[in-house]
Amino acid sequence: MIAAMGSGSGKTAVTCGLLAALRRRNLSVQSFKCGPDYIDPMFHTQVLGIPSRNLDLFLQGAEGTRHTLARQHAEFALVEGAMGFYDGAGGSTDASAWQVADTAGIPVVLVLRPQGSSLTLAAQVRGLQSFRAPSHLAGLLLNSCKPQLHAHLAPILERETGLPVLGFLPPMEEAVFPSRHLGLLTAGEITDLSARIEALAAQMERTVEIAGLLALAGSAPAEIPPPASVSARCRIAVARDEAFCFLYEDNLDALRNSGAELVFFSPLRDQALPEGTTGLYLAGGYPELHAQALSQNESMRQSICRAVGSGLPTVAECGGFLYLQQNLTGPSGTVWPMAGVLPGRGFPTGRLQRFGYVTLTAGADSLLLRRGEAVPAHEFHYWDCTENGAALTARKAGREAAWPCGFASPTLYAAFPHLHFGGELPLARRFVDRAARWKEERL
């Protein structure tokens, strides 16, 4: 695992550079991201050409997290941590990068950005080592560190912490990943991303002990054989383009393993839902940044409005939820008509809204949940809505704060919170079951 003391330490750049360096050596590797983040895994996927996956103890539970790890077949697994190493839900270590490492027995390399300190940096590392036992810290890597500073700091850190310093990356303007309000730009938006990552990999070959990093690798959980193939019994249309790009690969697998044929489409460019659609999955993303194009694709808006209005089983999370509203205000303040399924209007707030893990409790039976059931979820958005719904009750992890949210019916889940289908409740199977019934009802 690549972890750090906090966000902004360069975990994603280091992870991508190392993935590229391992690929250069013709080693098979699978990448993972701790927590609910959608964007960082896109960078991993860009490097390896295979989907990266999330390890989220809050959304999946310990068994689900181990299952995601054990289903992968590669020589090495490289896991990118989230936030600070011990930062978890509700001011605890729950679902933190450390707890993922502890749950799966993963050795951790800590990325440090030396900024005006030397011996104090060692004191901070010592604090991390003693904060929880075992810490799983196995090595250090200096980022944005000049060669002379590395030569000065490495012996100090090794002497004071007992951890090997496995090299450094100097400041590299040519390899910076630009950001915006939800984090990094997505991998597809950075036109020279491959060149940036290759520059990182080339630098790592010169100044990082890659063999030493590989030598730290621990044992992986026993592999789980792939599930038996399941005949498709419904066809779920999955929105996937620049506006709708926040998808957990495990969610897609869960739908396929439950009997769904997935067909991807673009609400930006396609004119209508794919032929034969019996279910609709509108994931999160950046519809606010593409509001004009989404609005001007009137035939798609009407296609979705008719389908959802007629009872097409639909899951719409965050960005997908905004797309189903009456209209959406873009960054410039222009108001654009949307699909018009739901009664609200989406608008920018200028600040992060209801960020973090929540637990959703259902007030009545619906497409995904049964009355009284609770499911873990995650929220992260800067846009809000005038009508957020009241079918569910959201409760902030580790706090008393609670609020109504979401629209739910026998054929609909539409709300800001994102769901993971790899947890305890059979969300994917329920979605597929209803989509299959809808198909039979239409025959």
C-alpha positions in Angstrom: 0.0 0.0 0.0 1.1 3.6 -0.8 -0.1 5.8 2.0 0.6 9.3 3.4 0.1 11.6 6.3 -2.6 13.5 4.4 -4.2 14.4 1.1 -2.0 16.3 -1.4 1.1 14.2 -0.6 1.3 12.7 -4.1 -0.1 9.2 -3.5 -1.8 9.0 -6.9 1.3 10.2 -8.8 3.6 7.8 -6.9 1.1 4.9 -7.4 0.7 5.6 -11.1 4.5 5.9 -11.5 5.1 2.6 -9.7 2.3 0.9 -11.7 4.0 2.0 -14.9 7.4 0.9 -13.7 6.1 -2.6 -12.8 4.4 -2.8 -16.2 7.7 -2.0 -17.9 9.1 -5.0 -16.1 6.4 -7.2 -17.5 5.0 -7.9 -14.1 1.2 -8.5 -13.7 -0.3 -6.1 -11.2 -3.8 -5.2 -10.1 -4.4 -1.8 -8.6 -6.8 -0.8 -5.8 -7.9 2.4 -4.1 -8.9 2.6 -0.4 -12.2 4.3 0.2 -15.0 5.5 -2.0 -13.0 7.6 -4.5 -13.9 7.3 -8.2 -11.3 9.5 -9.7 -8.0 8.0 -8.6 -8.9 4.5 -9.9 -9.4 6.1 -13.4 -5.7 7.0 -13.3 -4.7 3.4 -12.3 -6.9 2.1 -15.1 -5.2 4.4 -17.6 -1.8 3.0 -16.7 -2.7 -0.7 -16.6 -5.5 -0.9 -19.2 -7.5 -3.0 -16.7 -10.1 -1.7 -14.2 -8.9 -0.6 -10.8 -11.1 -1.5 -7.8 -12.0 0.1 -4.5 -11.4 -1.4 -1.1 -14.0 0.2 1.2 -14.6 -1.3 4.6 -17.5 1.0 5.3 -19.4 0.2 2.1 -18.3 -3.4 1.7 -17.5 -4.7 5.2 -14.4 -6.8 5.9 -15.6 -9.8 4.1 -16.5 -7.8 1.0 -13.1 -6.1 1.0 -11.3 -9.4 1.3 -13.4 -10.8 -1.4 -12.5 -8.0 -3.8 -8.8 -8.6 -3.1 -9.1 -12.4 -3.5 -10.9 -12.2 -6.8 -7.9 -10.6 -8.6 -5.4 -12.7 -10.4 -2.0 -11.0 -10.6 1.5 -11.3 -9.3 1.2 -8.1 -7.3 -1.5 -5.9 -5.8 -0.8 -2.2 -5.4 -3.2 -0.3 -3.1 -3.4 3.5 -3.0 -4.5 4.8 0.4 -7.0 7.6 1.1 -6.5 10.9 2.9 -4.2 10.5 5.9 -3.2 7.0 6.9 -5.4 6.8 10.0 -8.2 9.0 8.8 -11.5 7.1 8.8 -15.2 7.6 9.3 -16.5 9.9 12.1 -13.1 10.9 13.4 -12.0 7.2 14.0 -9.8 4.7 12.2 -12.9 2.9 10.8 -12.6 2.3 7.1 -9.2 4.1 7.1 -6.3 3.1 4.9 -4.7 1.7 8.1 -7.7 -0.5 8.8 -7.7 -1.8 5.2 -4.0 -2.7 5.7 -4.8 -4.3 9.0 -7.7 -6.2 7.7 -5.8 -7.7 4.8 -2.3 -7.7 6.2 -0.9 -5.3 3.6 2.6 -3.8 4.1 2.6 0.0 3.8 5.0 2.5 2.2 4.5 6.0 3.5 5.0 8.9 1.1 6.5 11.9 2.8 6.7 15.5 1.4 9.6 17.1 3.3 8.5 20.7 3.8 10.8 22.7 6.1 11.5 19.9 8.6 14.1 17.2 9.1 14.3 15.5 12.5 10.7 16.5 13.1 9.7 14.4 10.1 11.1 11.4 11.9 9.1 12.3 15.0 5.9 12.4 12.9 6.7 9.0 11.4 7.4 7.6 14.9 4.0 8.9 16.0 2.4 7.0 13.1 4.3 3.9 14.0 3.1 3.9 17.6 -0.4 5.2 17.1 -1.9 1.8 16.4 -0.2 -1.7 16.7 0.7 -3.1 14.3 1.1 0.0 12.2 2.0 -2.1 9.1 4.5 0.6 8.0 7.3 -1.0 6.2 9.1 1.7 4.3 9.3 5.4 3.4 9.4 7.3 0.1 10.2 11.0 -0.2 8.2 12.9 -2.7 8.9 16.4 -4.2 12.4 16.1 -2.6 15.6 17.3 -4.2 18.5 14.9 -4.3 20.6 16.8 -1.8 17.7 16.9 0.7 17.2 13.1 0.2 20.8 12.5 0.9 20.5 14.5 4.1 17.1 13.1 5.3 17.4 9.4 4.4 20.0 8.4 7.1 18.2 10.5 9.7 14.8 8.9 9.0 16.3 5.4 8.9 18.2 5.9 12.1 15.2 7.3 14.0 12.4 5.2 12.6 14.1 1.9 11.7 12.3 2.0 8.3 14.1 1.9 5.0 14.0 5.0 2.8 13.4 3.5 -0.6 14.2 6.5 -2.7 12.7 9.8 -3.8 11.0 11.7 -6.5 12.2 15.2 -7.2 9.9 18.1 -7.9 8.4 17.3 -11.4 6.3 20.0 -13.0 6.0 17.9 -16.1 4.2 15.2 -14.1 1.7 17.2 -12.0 -1.9 16.1 -12.2 -4.3 19.1 -12.3 -7.3 19.3 -10.0 -10.8 20.9 -9.6 -13.7 20.9 -7.1 -14.1 17.1 -6.7 -10.4 16.4 -6.7 -8.1 15.6 -9.7 -9.3 16.1 -13.2 -10.4 12.7 -14.6 -7.8 10.7 -16.4 -9.6 11.1 -19.7 -9.5 14.9 -19.5 -5.6 15.2 -19.2 -4.5 14.9 -22.8 -0.8 14.2 -22.1 -1.5 11.9 -19.1 0.5 9.0 -20.5 3.5 11.2 -21.0 3.3 12.5 -17.4 3.0 8.9 -16.1 5.9 7.7 -18.2 8.0 10.6 -16.9 7.2 9.4 -13.3 8.1 5.8 -14.2 11.4 6.8 -15.8 12.3 8.9 -12.8 11.4 6.1 -10.4 13.8 3.8 -12.3 16.5 6.2 -11.5 15.8 7.3 -7.9 13.5 4.7 -6.3 14.5 1.2 -5.2 11.8 -0.7 -7.0 13.2 -4.0 -6.2 13.2 -3.0 -2.5 9.5 -2.0 -2.8 8.7 -5.4 -4.3 10.6 -7.2 -1.6 8.2 -5.7 1.0 5.2 -7.3 -0.6 3.2 -9.6 1.7 1.1 -12.6 1.0 -2.2 -12.2 -0.6 -5.5 -13.9 0.5 -6.3 -17.2 -1.2 -7.7 -16.7 -4.6 -11.4 -17.1 -5.2 -12.4 -18.9 -8.4 -14.4 -16.8 -10.8 -18.2 -17.2 -10.4 -20.0 -19.5 -12.7 -21.4 -17.8 -15.8 -25.0 -16.7 -15.5 -27.3 -16.4 -18.5 -28.5 -12.8 -19.1 -32.1 -12.3 -18.1 -32.4 -8.5 -18.5 -30.6 -5.7 -20.3 -29.4 -2.7 -18.1 -28.3 0.4 -19.9 -25.4 2.0 -18.0 -24.6 5.7 -18.6 -20.9 6.1 -19.2 -19.2 9.1 -20.7 -17.5 12.4 -19.5 -20.7 13.4 -17.6 -21.3 10.0 -16.0 -18.1 8.4 -15.1 -18.3 7.5 -11.4 -18.8 3.8 -11.5 -17.5 1.0 -9.2 -16.2 -1.9 -11.2 -17.5 -4.2 -8.5 -21.0 -2.8 -9.0 -20.8 -3.7 -12.7 -19.6 -7.2 -11.9 -22.3 -7.7 -9.3 -25.0 -6.8 -11.9 -23.4 -9.2 -14.5 -23.1 -12.0 -11.9 -26.8 -11.5 -11.0 -27.9 -12.0 -14.6 -27.7 -8.6 -16.3 -26.4 -7.9 -19.7 -24.8 -4.4 -19.5 -24.9 -2.1 -22.4 -23.1 1.3 -22.1 -24.4 4.5 -23.6 -23.8 8.2 -23.6 -26.5 10.7 -22.5 -24.2 13.3 -24.1 -24.0 11.8 -27.6 -26.6 9.0 -28.1 -30.1 9.9 -29.3 -32.0 7.3 -27.2 -31.7 4.5 -24.7 -30.2 1.3 -26.2 -32.7 -1.0 -27.9 -34.1 -3.6 -25.5 -33.3 -1.7 -22.3 -35.1 -3.2 -19.3 -33.2 -1.3 -16.6 -31.3 2.0 -16.3 -28.2 2.9 -14.2 -27.3 6.6 -14.1 -24.1 6.9 -12.2 -22.5 10.0 -10.7 -20.0 12.2 -12.4 -20.0 15.8 -13.7 -23.3 16.5 -15.3 -23.0 20.1 -14.1 -19.9 20.6 -16.2 -21.8 19.2 -19.3 -25.2 20.7 -18.6 -25.5 22.5 -21.9 -24.6 19.4 -24.0 -26.9 17.2 -21.9 -29.7 19.7 -22.3 -29.3 20.1 -26.0 -29.6 16.4 -26.5 -33.3 16.7 -26.2 -34.1 13.3 -27.8 -32.1 11.5 -25.1 -33.8 13.5 -22.3 -37.2 12.6 -23.7 -36.2 9.0 -24.1 -35.2 8.7 -20.5 -38.1 10.7 -19.2 -40.6 8.4 -21.0 -38.8 5.3 -19.9 -38.4 6.1 -16.2 -41.9 7.6 -16.2 -43.3 4.3 -17.5 -41.7 2.4 -14.7 -38.3 1.3 -16.1 -36.3 0.1 -13.1 -33.8 2.8 -12.5 -30.9 3.6 -10.2 -29.7 7.2 -10.3 -26.9 8.3 -8.0 -25.6 11.9 -7.4 -24.9 13.1 -10.9 -27.5 10.8 -12.3 -30.0 12.1 -9.7 -29.2 15.7 -10.9 -29.8 14.7 -14.5 -33.3 13.4 -13.6 -34.4 16.8 -12.2 -36.4 19.5 -14.0 -33.3 21.6 -14.7 -29.7 22.1 -13.7 -27.7 25.3 -13.3 -24.3 25.1 -14.9 -21.1 26.8 -13.5 -21.7 30.0 -15.5 -25.2 30.4 -13.9 -27.2 29.3 -17.0 -30.2 27.1 -16.2 -30.5 24.1 -18.5 -33.6 21.7 -18.9 -32.8 18.2 -17.8 -34.8 14.9 -18.1 -37.7 16.2 -16.0 -38.5 13.0 -14.2 -38.1 14.4 -10.7 -39.6 17.7 -9.4 -36.4 19.6 -8.3 -33.8 21.9 -9.7 -30.1 21.4 -9.3 -27.9 24.4 -8.4 -24.3 25.1 -7.3 -23.6 25.9 -3.7 -19.9 26.9 -3.9 -18.9 24.5 -1.2 -18.9 20.8 -0.4 -22.3 19.4 0.6 -23.0 16.5 3.0 -19.5 15.0 2.5 -18.7 11.6 3.8 -20.1 8.2 4.8 -23.8 7.9 5.7 -26.2 5.1 6.5 -29.5 5.1 4.6 -32.6 3.6 6.3 -35.6 2.8 4.1 -39.1 4.1 5.1 -40.9 1.6 2.8 -40.2 -1.2 0.4 -38.7 -0.1 -2.9 -36.5 -1.2 -5.8 -33.3 -1.7 -3.7 -34.3 -1.6 -0.1 -37.0 -3.1 2.2 -38.7 -1.2 4.9 -36.4 -0.7 7.9 -33.3 -1.9 6.1 -30.1 0.2 6.5 -27.4 0.4 3.9 -24.0 2.2 4.0 -23.5 4.9 1.4 -21.3 7.9 0.5 -22.0 11.5 -0.5 -19.6 14.0 -2.1 -21.0 16.9 -4.2 -20.8 20.7 -4.6 -24.2 20.9 -6.3 -27.5 20.6 -4.4 -31.2 20.2 -5.3 -34.4 22.0 -4.3 -36.1 18.7 -3.9 -33.9 16.0 -2.4 -36.8 13.6 -1.6 -37.8 12.0 1.7 -38.1 8.2 1.0 -34.9 7.5 3.0 -33.3 8.7 6.2 -29.5 9.5 6.0 -27.5 9.4 9.1 -23.9 10.7 9.2 -21.4 8.1 10.3 -20.3 8.6 13.8 -22.7 11.5 14.4 -26.3 12.2 15.4 -27.0 14.3 12.4 -29.7 12.8 10.2 -31.9 14.1 7.3 -34.5 12.9 4.8 -33.3 12.2 1.3 -34.0 10.3 -1.9 -36.9 9.2 -4.1 -37.7 5.5 -3.9 -40.4 3.3 -5.4 -40.8 -0.3 -6.6 -38.9 0.7 -9.7 -36.7 3.6 -8.6 -33.7 4.6 -6.4 -32.8 8.3 -7.0 -30.7 10.2 -4.5 -27.4 11.9 -3.9 -25.8 9.0 -1.9 -23.6 6.5 -3.9 -24.1 2.8 -3.2 -21.7 -0.1 -3.4 -23.2 -3.4 -4.5 -20.6 -5.5 -2.8 -21.9 -5.1 0.7 -24.2 -7.3 2.8 -27.5 -6.5 1.1 -28.3 -8.1 -2.3 -28.8 -4.7 -4.1 -27.6 -5.9 -7.5 -29.8 -9.0 -7.4 -32.8 -6.9 -6.5 -32.2 -4.5 -9.3 -31.7 -7.3 -11.8 -34.8 -9.2 -10.6 -37.0 -6.2 -11.1 -35.5 -5.4 -14.5 -36.1 -9.0 -15.5 -39.7 -8.8 -14.3 -40.2 -5.6 -16.2 -39.0 -7.3 -19.3 -41.5 -10.2 -18.8 -44.3 -7.7 -18.2 -43.6 -5.9 -21.5 -43.7 -9.1 -23.6 
